[in-house]
Amino acid sequence: MCKKLWLILILIIPRILFPQEEIRTFGHNSEVNSVAFSPDGRYLATGARDKTAKLWEVSTGGEIRTFTGHSSWVHSVAFSPDGKYLATGSLDNTAKLWEVATGKEIRIFRGHNDDVWSVAFSPEGKYIATGSNDKTAKLWEVATGKEIRTFRGHNHWVSSVTFSPDGKYLATGSLDNTAKLWEVATGKEIRIFLGHNNYILSVTFSPDGKYLATGSNDKTAKLWEVATGREIRTFRGHNDWVYSVAFSPDGKYLTTGSKDCTAKL
């Protein structure tokens, strides 16, 4: 079913919605775990199970360079806000910082005791957050690679990390069925978001920072009020795990991606 759906998406949807656009394929030698656009939209970064990340030119589909250095799957990729750097998180227990223009490895972030599942830059680009199977999230200084603090409190893998738009807070999603809100400056746990009946796989803030969305193995997504932790509503309709959630730039819509081979708006 998934293969058939993707064929429909590739062959039909672009012709209907984007008739002037060429569709491209960006290839690795193994499964692709993560994708991210550069802030200016010119490049696409991909992270894969072949232990590499790659940089691609969106307009041509050409491979610009390969970032090689991890000893296991690259599970997460993220561009810095200025687009100069790429962060990668790997199942080799590390995150790395790369110079986009050259592909040079700038530094390595060591400190987790298990797979690094998620990486995210703070809005001003000063910090990187990582989430790990060691049940913690960590905050790192980009300029030095120094570990600033560890966020402890989850009792299972931390699957997703994201900064609030103002950079004051970090949200984490975990396989302990909860999401948590942390104060970046102190590492203090502010509140917990309880309501899912299974793993939380993705967390994201609304553009105004007032809401948090979560996607879960319980086949739902939820919307939460950040200031209170109150559950606003539940989005039902998927027949399998909700892997990913994202807000539209104006914050009016939420999209979800699921193991049931569909995305919903």
C-alpha positions as CSV (number, residue, x, y, z in Angstrom):
1,M,0.0,0.0,0.0
2,C,2.7,2.5,0.8
3,K,4.5,2.0,-2.5
4,K,1.3,2.5,-4.4
5,L,0.5,5.6,-2.5
6,W,3.9,7.1,-3.0
7,L,3.6,6.4,-6.7
8,I,0.3,8.3,-6.8
9,L,1.8,11.2,-4.9
10,I,4.8,11.4,-7.2
11,L,2.9,11.0,-10.5
12,I,-0.4,12.7,-9.9
13,I,-0.2,15.3,-7.1
14,P,2.6,17.4,-8.7
15,R,0.8,17.5,-12.0
16,I,-2.4,18.8,-10.3
17,L,-0.8,21.2,-7.8
18,F,2.5,22.1,-9.4
19,P,2.3,21.5,-13.1
20,Q,5.5,23.5,-13.8
21,E,7.6,21.7,-11.3
22,E,10.0,18.8,-12.1
23,I,10.0,15.9,-9.6
24,R,13.4,14.6,-8.5
25,T,14.9,11.7,-6.6
26,F,17.7,12.1,-4.1
27,G,19.5,8.8,-3.6
28,H,21.3,7.1,-0.8
29,N,22.5,3.5,-0.5
30,S,20.2,2.8,2.3
31,E,17.0,4.0,4.0
32,V,16.7,7.8,4.4
33,N,15.8,8.7,8.0
34,S,15.6,12.5,8.0
35,V,15.3,15.5,5.6
36,A,15.7,19.2,6.0
37,F,15.6,22.3,3.8
38,S,18.2,25.0,4.2
39,P,16.7,28.3,5.4
40,D,17.0,29.9,2.0
41,G,15.4,26.8,0.3
42,R,18.3,26.2,-2.0
43,Y,19.5,23.0,-0.5
44,L,18.2,19.8,0.9
45,A,20.0,17.7,3.5
46,T,19.3,14.0,4.0
47,G,20.5,11.6,6.7
48,A,20.5,7.9,6.0
49,R,21.2,4.4,7.3
50,D,24.3,4.3,5.1
51,K,26.0,6.4,7.9
52,T,26.2,9.5,5.8
53,A,24.4,12.8,5.3
54,K,24.2,14.4,1.9
55,L,23.7,17.9,0.6
56,W,21.6,18.4,-2.6
57,E,20.8,21.3,-4.8
58,V,17.0,21.6,-4.9
59,S,16.8,23.3,-8.3
60,T,18.8,20.6,-10.2
61,G,18.7,17.5,-7.9
62,G,22.5,17.5,-8.0
63,E,24.5,16.0,-5.1
64,I,26.7,18.8,-3.8
65,R,28.6,16.8,-1.2
66,T,28.5,13.9,1.3
67,F,29.2,14.3,5.0
68,T,31.1,11.2,6.1
69,G,32.3,10.4,9.6
70,H,29.5,8.7,11.6
71,S,30.0,5.0,12.3
72,S,26.3,4.2,12.4
73,W,22.9,5.5,10.9
74,V,22.4,9.2,10.6
75,H,19.0,9.6,12.1
76,S,18.5,13.3,12.2
77,V,19.7,16.4,10.3
78,A,19.1,20.1,11.0
79,F,20.4,23.3,9.4
80,S,21.6,26.2,11.5
81,P,19.3,29.3,11.2
82,D,21.9,31.1,9.0
83,G,22.3,28.0,6.8
84,K,26.1,27.8,7.3
85,Y,26.2,24.6,9.4
86,L,24.5,21.2,9.4
87,A,24.0,19.2,12.6
88,T,23.6,15.4,12.4
89,G,22.6,13.0,15.1
90,S,23.6,9.3,14.8
91,L,23.1,5.9,16.4
92,D,26.9,6.0,17.1
93,N,25.9,8.0,20.3
94,T,27.2,11.3,18.9
95,A,26.1,14.5,17.1
96,K,28.3,16.3,14.7
97,L,28.6,19.8,13.3
98,W,29.5,20.3,9.7
99,E,30.4,23.3,7.5
100,V,27.9,23.3,4.7
101,A,30.1,25.2,2.2
102,T,33.0,22.7,2.5
103,G,31.6,19.6,4.1
104,K,34.3,19.9,6.8
105,E,33.5,18.4,10.2
106,I,33.8,21.2,12.6
107,R,33.2,19.4,15.9
108,I,31.7,16.4,17.6
109,F,29.3,16.4,20.5
110,R,30.0,13.5,22.8
111,G,28.3,12.8,26.1
112,H,25.3,10.6,25.4
113,N,25.4,6.9,26.4
114,D,23.1,5.7,23.6
115,D,21.8,6.6,20.2
116,V,21.2,10.2,19.3
117,W,17.7,10.2,17.9
118,S,17.0,14.0,17.3
119,V,18.9,17.2,16.8
120,A,17.7,20.8,16.7
121,F,19.3,24.3,16.6
122,S,18.1,27.1,18.9
123,P,16.5,30.0,17.0
124,E,19.5,32.2,17.2
125,G,21.9,29.4,16.4
126,K,23.9,29.5,19.6
127,Y,22.9,26.1,20.9
128,I,22.1,22.6,19.7
129,A,19.8,20.2,21.5
130,T,20.0,16.5,21.2
131,G,17.6,13.7,22.3
132,S,18.9,10.2,23.0
133,N,17.9,6.7,23.8
134,D,19.8,7.2,27.1
135,K,16.5,8.9,28.3
136,T,18.0,12.4,28.3
137,A,18.2,15.5,26.2
138,K,21.3,17.7,26.2
139,L,22.1,21.3,25.4
140,W,25.4,22.1,23.7
141,E,27.2,25.3,22.8
142,V,27.7,25.4,19.0
143,A,30.8,27.6,19.1
144,T,32.8,25.3,21.5
145,G,31.0,21.9,21.5
146,K,30.7,22.3,25.3
147,E,27.9,20.4,27.0
148,I,25.9,23.1,28.8
149,R,23.4,20.9,30.6
150,T,21.4,17.7,30.7
151,F,17.6,17.5,30.9
152,R,16.7,14.4,32.9
153,G,13.2,13.3,33.8
154,H,12.0,10.9,31.1
155,N,12.0,7.2,31.8
156,H,12.4,6.0,28.2
157,W,14.1,7.2,25.0
158,V,13.8,10.8,24.0
159,S,12.6,10.6,20.5
160,S,12.2,14.3,19.5
161,V,13.5,17.7,20.6
162,T,12.5,21.2,19.5
163,F,13.1,24.8,20.7
164,S,10.3,27.3,21.2
165,P,10.4,30.2,18.7
166,D,11.8,32.6,21.3
167,G,14.5,30.0,22.4
168,K,13.4,30.1,26.0
169,Y,12.1,26.6,26.2
170,L,12.9,23.1,24.9
171,A,10.2,20.5,24.4
172,T,11.0,16.8,24.4
173,G,8.9,13.8,23.3
174,S,9.6,10.4,24.7
175,L,8.7,6.7,24.5
176,D,7.5,7.1,28.1
177,N,4.2,8.4,26.5
178,T,4.9,12.0,27.7
179,A,6.2,15.3,26.4
180,K,7.9,17.7,28.7
181,L,8.7,21.5,28.6
182,W,12.0,22.6,30.0
183,E,13.5,26.0,30.7
184,V,16.6,26.3,28.5
185,A,18.5,28.7,30.8
186,T,18.2,26.5,33.9
187,G,17.3,23.0,32.8
188,K,14.3,23.1,35.0
189,E,11.3,21.0,34.1
190,I,8.4,23.4,33.7
191,R,5.5,21.0,32.9
192,I,4.5,17.6,31.6
193,F,2.0,16.9,28.9
194,L,0.0,13.8,29.7
195,G,-2.7,12.2,27.6
196,H,-1.2,9.9,24.9
197,N,-1.5,6.2,25.4
198,N,1.7,5.2,23.6
199,Y,5.1,6.5,22.5
200,I,5.4,10.2,21.5
201,L,7.5,10.3,18.3
202,S,7.4,14.0,17.3
203,V,7.0,17.4,19.0
204,T,6.8,20.8,17.5
205,F,5.8,24.4,18.6
206,S,3.4,26.6,16.8
207,P,5.0,29.6,15.1
208,D,3.8,31.9,17.9
209,G,5.0,29.5,20.6
210,K,1.6,29.3,22.3
211,Y,0.9,25.7,21.4
212,L,2.7,22.3,21.2
213,A,1.7,19.5,18.9
214,T,2.6,15.9,19.5
215,G,2.4,12.8,17.3
216,S,2.1,9.3,18.8
217,N,2.0,5.6,18.3
218,D,-1.5,5.7,19.7
219,K,-2.5,6.8,16.1
220,T,-3.4,10.4,17.2
221,A,-1.9,13.8,17.3
222,K,-2.6,16.3,20.1
223,L,-2.6,20.0,20.5
224,W,-1.5,21.4,23.9
225,E,-1.5,24.9,25.4
226,V,2.1,25.6,26.4
227,A,1.4,28.0,29.2
228,T,-0.8,25.5,31.1
229,G,-0.1,22.1,29.7
230,R,-3.8,21.8,29.0
231,E,-4.8,19.4,26.1
232,I,-6.7,21.5,23.6
233,R,-7.8,18.8,21.2
234,T,-7.0,15.4,19.7
235,F,-6.7,14.8,16.0
236,R,-8.0,11.3,15.1
237,G,-8.2,9.7,11.7
238,H,-5.0,7.8,11.1
239,N,-5.0,4.0,11.2
240,D,-1.4,3.7,12.5
241,W,1.4,5.5,14.2
242,V,1.7,9.2,13.8
243,Y,5.4,9.7,13.1
244,S,5.6,13.5,12.4
245,V,3.8,16.7,13.1
246,A,4.3,20.2,11.6
247,F,2.5,23.6,11.7
248,S,1.9,25.7,8.6
249,P,4.0,29.0,8.7
250,D,0.9,31.0,9.7
251,G,0.0,28.5,12.5
252,K,-3.5,27.9,11.1
253,Y,-3.0,24.3,10.1
254,L,-1.3,21.2,11.5
255,T,-0.2,18.4,9.2
256,T,0.6,14.8,10.4
257,G,2.5,12.0,8.7
258,S,1.6,8.4,9.6
259,K,2.8,4.8,9.2
260,D,-0.6,4.2,7.5
261,C,1.0,5.7,4.4
262,T,-1.0,9.0,4.6
263,A,-0.4,12.6,5.6
264,K,-3.4,14.6,6.8
265,L,-4.0,18.3,7.1
